[in-house]
Amino acid sequence: MRTPSSILRFMIGTALAVAGAAGAQPPPAELRVVSYNLYNYFEMAKQPQVKSPESRRMTEAILADLNPDVALVVETGGRGAAEELRAALKARGRDYPFLSVVEGEDPERRLAVLAKWLPETVAHDTAATYNLGLNVVRVQRGFAHVVFRWDNGYRLHIIGAHLKSKLFDPRGQTDMRRYEARLLRALATTILEADATANILILGDFNDAPNSSPLNTLINRRTTPDKQLYDLRPVDPQGNSWTHLYDGEDAYTRIDYAIASRSLLPEVRLAKTVIPAYADWYIASDHRPLLVVLDPRDRPPAPDDLKPFERNIRVQDPPVSFFSEGRVIGSRKARKPAP
């Protein structure tokens, strides 16, 4: 497995400084960041198309309506598909001068970043590997990594990931996802070791539950609070946090995440960090988009920043149902009260 120091050397060796106005631009009053799994948004020339024309148009309409300043899109078909998406959004009045595709090992489902702002740095990691038995395995989709800076000095790391799915793999899909999460955590740790006050937002489809080993690895509650990460857990207007529908089992699960470093929490506008409600969301994708709203101006951390979080996961206040109150039903154990 590549170590944090090797990741840092990779970042330094491959970081691409983007020419133009990056760093000289004033920050917006609010920064809207979206993470969205588009469900097989392939290039039009690719046949057969998994995504219907109706689904494609609905995906584009939802993204245009969300009007993000920065969007991490998951399951694009590569550069051609991402360019088609950018053109479709421009036709709807949303222009994204910056577009970058993560050229991971998976040739069909790739991460892409669209932004209205030019980043200071692009440092995607497509070379991260881990040892699984006798095999050296590359992270299938790589990790997106872009750094934005504004003229007030505010810097924001946006990291995107699409961890191994739960589809069968003879090497063991659970272990693959766990190792990918370890490398994602190592990337965040490397950034924090270089700058303890770094503003980091990690987004994407992690293909596992909030209490799973990959998510616990990423959040890492065993370290000090300033090095831990925090699950922003966006919710819809009904207070529901599920992000994906697997219609084969009629199962609604939360597998898409927005996770922040401790230093970023004062700038997160939690009331506006949501799962937007769209009646036709399932025509667009089997995932719902996440919207994170930030105020890109550095503020010192305060104890109150952690009040909305229980075990590093944002909770509803008041709880969405009595199940949150730790009642005992039959042989079920009551939840431990928050410290």
C-alpha positions as CSV (number, residue, x, y, z in Angstrom):
1,M,0.0,0.0,0.0
2,R,1.3,3.5,-0.8
3,T,2.2,5.4,2.3
4,P,1.1,9.0,3.1
5,S,4.6,10.2,2.3
6,S,4.5,8.5,-1.1
7,I,1.1,10.1,-1.8
8,L,2.6,13.5,-0.9
9,R,5.4,12.9,-3.3
10,F,2.9,12.0,-6.0
11,M,0.9,15.1,-5.3
12,I,4.0,17.3,-5.5
13,G,5.2,15.6,-8.6
14,T,1.9,15.7,-10.6
15,A,0.1,18.8,-9.3
16,L,-1.0,20.9,-12.2
17,A,-1.1,24.7,-11.5
18,V,-4.0,26.0,-13.5
19,A,-3.2,29.2,-15.4
20,G,-5.5,32.2,-15.4
21,A,-7.4,33.9,-12.6
22,A,-7.1,31.1,-10.0
23,G,-6.3,32.7,-6.6
24,A,-7.1,36.2,-7.8
25,Q,-10.9,35.8,-7.8
26,P,-13.1,37.1,-5.1
27,P,-15.0,34.5,-3.1
28,P,-18.8,34.1,-3.6
29,A,-21.2,34.9,-0.8
30,E,-22.0,31.2,-0.8
31,L,-20.2,28.4,-2.4
32,R,-22.5,25.6,-3.7
33,V,-20.9,22.2,-4.0
34,V,-22.8,19.2,-5.4
35,S,-21.9,15.5,-5.5
36,Y,-24.0,13.4,-7.9
37,N,-23.8,9.9,-9.2
38,L,-25.3,10.3,-12.7
39,Y,-25.9,6.6,-13.4
40,N,-24.0,5.6,-16.5
41,Y,-23.8,9.0,-18.2
42,F,-21.9,7.7,-21.2
43,E,-20.9,9.4,-24.4
44,M,-23.7,9.5,-27.0
45,A,-21.7,7.6,-29.5
46,K,-21.4,4.6,-27.1
47,Q,-23.8,1.8,-27.9
48,P,-25.8,0.4,-26.4
49,Q,-26.8,3.2,-24.1
50,V,-27.7,2.2,-20.6
51,K,-29.2,5.6,-19.8
52,S,-32.3,6.6,-21.7
53,P,-32.6,10.0,-23.5
54,E,-35.3,10.9,-20.9
55,S,-33.0,10.0,-18.0
56,R,-30.2,12.0,-19.6
57,R,-32.3,15.1,-20.0
58,M,-33.6,14.8,-16.4
59,T,-30.1,14.5,-15.1
60,E,-29.0,17.6,-16.9
61,A,-32.1,19.5,-15.8
62,I,-31.5,18.6,-12.1
63,L,-27.9,19.7,-12.3
64,A,-28.8,22.9,-14.0
65,D,-31.5,23.7,-11.4
66,L,-29.0,23.0,-8.6
67,N,-26.6,25.5,-10.2
68,P,-23.5,24.3,-8.3
69,D,-20.3,26.4,-8.3
70,V,-18.4,23.1,-8.1
71,A,-19.8,19.7,-9.1
72,L,-18.3,16.2,-8.5
73,V,-20.1,13.9,-11.0
74,V,-19.8,10.2,-10.6
75,E,-20.3,7.6,-13.4
76,T,-19.4,9.6,-16.4
77,G,-18.1,7.8,-19.4
78,G,-14.9,9.7,-19.6
79,R,-13.8,12.9,-21.3
80,G,-16.3,12.8,-24.2
81,A,-19.2,12.2,-21.9
82,A,-18.1,15.0,-19.5
83,E,-17.8,17.4,-22.4
84,E,-21.3,16.5,-23.6
85,L,-22.6,17.1,-20.1
86,R,-20.8,20.5,-19.9
87,A,-22.3,21.5,-23.3
88,A,-25.8,20.4,-22.2
89,L,-25.5,22.5,-19.0
90,K,-24.2,25.5,-21.0
91,A,-27.3,25.2,-23.2
92,R,-29.4,25.5,-20.0
93,G,-27.5,28.7,-19.0
94,R,-24.9,27.1,-16.7
95,D,-21.3,27.7,-17.8
96,Y,-18.4,25.7,-16.4
97,P,-15.0,27.0,-17.6
98,F,-13.2,24.3,-15.7
99,L,-13.6,20.6,-16.4
100,S,-11.3,17.8,-15.3
101,V,-11.8,14.0,-15.6
102,V,-10.0,11.5,-13.4
103,E,-8.5,8.9,-15.8
104,G,-8.9,5.9,-13.4
105,E,-8.4,2.3,-14.2
106,D,-12.2,1.8,-14.8
107,P,-12.6,2.9,-18.5
108,E,-16.3,3.4,-18.3
109,R,-17.3,5.0,-15.0
110,R,-15.1,7.9,-14.2
111,L,-15.1,10.9,-11.8
112,A,-15.2,14.4,-13.2
113,V,-15.1,17.9,-11.7
114,L,-16.9,20.8,-13.2
115,A,-16.4,24.3,-11.7
116,K,-17.3,27.9,-12.4
117,W,-13.9,28.8,-10.7
118,L,-10.5,27.9,-11.9
119,P,-8.7,25.9,-9.2
120,E,-5.3,26.7,-7.9
121,T,-4.2,23.1,-8.1
122,V,-5.3,19.8,-9.7
123,A,-3.7,16.7,-8.1
124,H,-5.9,13.7,-9.1
125,D,-4.4,10.4,-7.8
126,T,-4.8,7.7,-10.4
127,A,-1.8,5.7,-9.3
128,A,-2.8,4.7,-5.7
129,T,-2.4,0.9,-5.1
130,Y,-2.8,-1.6,-2.3
131,N,-1.8,-5.2,-1.7
132,L,-4.5,-7.8,-1.6
133,G,-3.1,-11.2,-1.0
134,L,-0.4,-11.6,-3.7
135,N,-2.0,-9.0,-5.9
136,V,-1.1,-5.3,-6.3
137,V,-4.5,-3.6,-7.0
138,R,-5.0,-0.1,-8.3
139,V,-7.9,2.0,-7.0
140,Q,-10.4,1.5,-9.8
141,R,-11.6,5.1,-10.2
142,G,-8.8,7.0,-8.6
143,F,-9.4,10.0,-6.4
144,A,-10.3,13.5,-7.7
145,H,-8.4,16.3,-5.9
146,V,-8.7,20.0,-6.7
147,V,-7.7,22.9,-4.6
148,F,-9.5,26.3,-4.9
149,R,-8.2,29.6,-3.6
150,W,-9.7,33.0,-3.5
151,D,-8.2,36.5,-3.0
152,N,-9.2,36.5,0.7
153,G,-6.7,33.7,1.2
154,Y,-9.4,31.0,1.7
155,R,-8.2,27.6,0.4
156,L,-10.5,24.6,-0.1
157,H,-9.5,21.0,-0.9
158,I,-12.3,19.1,-2.7
159,I,-11.6,15.3,-2.9
160,G,-13.9,13.0,-4.8
161,A,-14.1,9.2,-4.7
162,H,-16.2,6.3,-6.0
163,L,-15.3,3.3,-3.9
164,K,-15.6,-0.3,-5.1
165,S,-19.2,-1.4,-5.5
166,K,-20.7,-4.4,-3.7
167,L,-20.8,-6.3,-7.0
168,F,-18.9,-9.6,-6.7
169,D,-15.2,-9.6,-7.4
170,P,-13.1,-12.8,-6.9
171,R,-10.5,-10.7,-5.0
172,G,-13.2,-9.7,-2.4
173,Q,-15.3,-6.6,-2.9
174,T,-15.5,-5.8,0.8
175,D,-11.7,-5.9,1.3
176,M,-11.2,-3.8,-1.9
177,R,-13.6,-1.1,-0.6
178,R,-11.9,-1.1,2.8
179,Y,-8.4,-0.7,1.3
180,E,-9.6,2.1,-1.0
181,A,-11.1,3.9,2.1
182,R,-7.7,3.5,3.8
183,L,-6.0,5.2,0.9
184,L,-8.6,7.9,0.8
185,R,-8.0,8.5,4.6
186,A,-4.2,8.5,3.9
187,L,-4.7,11.3,1.4
188,A,-6.7,13.4,3.9
189,T,-4.1,12.7,6.6
190,T,-1.3,13.8,4.3
191,I,-3.0,17.1,3.7
192,L,-3.6,17.7,7.4
193,E,0.0,16.8,8.2
194,A,1.1,19.5,5.8
195,D,-1.5,22.0,7.0
196,A,-3.3,21.2,10.3
197,T,-6.0,23.8,9.5
198,A,-6.7,22.6,6.0
199,N,-10.3,22.9,4.8
200,I,-11.1,19.5,3.2
201,L,-14.4,18.4,1.7
202,I,-14.6,14.7,0.7
203,L,-17.5,13.8,-1.6
204,G,-18.7,10.8,-3.6
205,D,-20.3,7.4,-3.7
206,F,-18.6,5.2,-1.1
207,N,-20.9,2.2,-1.7
208,D,-21.3,1.3,2.0
209,A,-23.3,2.2,5.2
210,P,-22.4,4.9,7.7
211,N,-21.4,2.4,10.3
212,S,-19.3,0.3,8.0
213,S,-15.6,-0.4,8.3
214,P,-14.7,1.8,5.3
215,L,-16.6,4.8,6.7
216,N,-15.1,4.3,10.2
217,T,-11.7,4.1,8.6
218,L,-12.2,7.4,6.8
219,I,-13.6,9.3,9.8
220,N,-11.0,7.8,12.2
221,R,-12.4,8.6,15.6
222,R,-9.3,7.1,17.2
223,T,-7.3,10.2,16.5
224,T,-7.6,13.7,18.0
225,P,-10.7,15.7,17.1
226,D,-8.7,18.1,14.9
227,K,-7.6,15.2,12.7
228,Q,-11.0,13.4,12.6
229,L,-13.4,13.9,9.8
230,Y,-17.1,14.7,10.1
231,D,-20.1,13.3,8.2
232,L,-22.3,16.2,7.2
233,R,-25.2,13.9,6.5
234,P,-27.5,16.0,4.3
235,V,-31.2,15.3,4.6
236,D,-34.2,15.9,2.4
237,P,-37.3,18.1,3.5
238,Q,-38.8,15.0,5.3
239,G,-35.6,14.5,7.3
240,N,-34.5,11.4,5.3
241,S,-30.9,10.8,4.6
242,W,-31.0,7.9,2.1
243,T,-29.3,8.6,-1.2
244,H,-29.7,5.4,-3.3
245,L,-32.5,3.1,-4.4
246,Y,-31.6,-0.5,-5.3
247,D,-34.9,-1.5,-6.9
248,G,-33.8,-5.1,-7.2
249,E,-34.5,-5.4,-3.5
250,D,-36.6,-2.2,-3.0
251,A,-33.9,-1.0,-0.6
252,Y,-33.2,2.6,0.2
253,T,-29.7,3.2,1.6
254,R,-27.2,6.0,2.4
255,I,-24.1,5.4,0.4
256,D,-23.3,8.9,-0.9
257,Y,-21.4,11.2,1.5
258,A,-20.2,14.7,2.2
259,I,-17.4,14.6,4.8
260,A,-15.6,17.6,6.2
261,S,-12.4,18.3,8.1
262,R,-12.6,19.9,11.6
263,S,-11.4,23.2,10.2
264,L,-14.1,23.3,7.6
265,L,-17.0,22.9,10.0
266,P,-17.3,26.6,10.9
267,E,-17.8,27.5,7.2
268,V,-20.5,24.8,6.5
269,R,-24.0,26.1,6.4
270,L,-25.7,23.0,7.7
271,A,-29.3,24.3,7.2
272,K,-28.6,24.6,3.5
273,T,-26.6,21.4,3.2
274,V,-29.3,19.1,2.0
275,I,-30.6,16.4,-0.3
276,P,-32.7,18.5,-2.7
277,A,-36.2,17.3,-3.4
278,Y,-37.1,16.4,-7.0
279,A,-40.3,14.5,-7.8
280,D,-38.7,12.9,-10.8
281,W,-35.3,12.1,-9.2
282,Y,-35.4,8.5,-10.1
283,I,-35.9,9.2,-13.8
284,A,-32.5,10.9,-13.7
285,S,-30.5,8.4,-11.6
286,D,-30.7,5.7,-8.9
287,H,-28.9,8.2,-6.7
288,R,-30.0,11.5,-5.2
289,P,-27.7,14.5,-5.4
290,L,-26.1,16.0,-2.3
291,L,-25.7,19.8,-1.9
292,V,-23.2,21.3,0.4
293,V,-23.2,25.1,1.0
294,L,-20.1,26.9,2.4
295,D,-19.2,30.4,3.3
296,P,-15.6,30.5,1.9
297,R,-14.1,32.7,4.7
298,D,-11.9,31.3,7.4
299,R,-13.4,31.2,10.8
300,P,-11.7,29.7,14.0
301,P,-13.1,26.4,15.2
302,A,-15.4,26.6,18.2
303,P,-16.9,24.0,20.5
304,D,-20.4,24.6,19.2
305,D,-19.3,23.4,15.8
306,L,-19.4,19.8,17.1
307,K,-22.9,20.0,18.8
308,P,-24.8,18.8,15.7
309,F,-22.6,15.7,15.6
310,E,-22.9,12.4,17.4
311,R,-20.0,10.0,16.9
312,N,-18.9,12.4,14.1
313,I,-22.2,12.0,12.2
314,R,-24.6,15.0,12.0
315,V,-27.9,14.2,13.7
316,Q,-31.4,15.6,13.4
317,D,-32.5,18.2,15.9
318,P,-35.1,17.3,17.0
319,P,-34.8,13.6,16.1
320,V,-36.8,12.6,13.1
321,S,-38.5,9.7,15.1
322,F,-38.7,8.2,18.6
323,F,-36.2,5.5,17.5
324,S,-33.5,8.2,18.1
325,E,-34.4,8.3,21.8
326,G,-32.8,5.0,22.7
327,R,-36.0,3.1,23.7
328,V,-35.8,-0.6,24.3
329,I,-38.2,-2.8,22.2
330,G,-38.1,-6.5,23.0
331,S,-34.5,-7.6,23.2
332,R,-33.1,-4.6,21.4
333,K,-30.4,-2.7,23.3
334,A,-30.9,1.0,24.0
335,R,-28.4,3.3,22.4
336,K,-25.9,4.8,24.7
337,P,-26.6,8.4,25.6
338,A,-24.4,11.0,23.9
339,P,-21.5,12.2,26.2
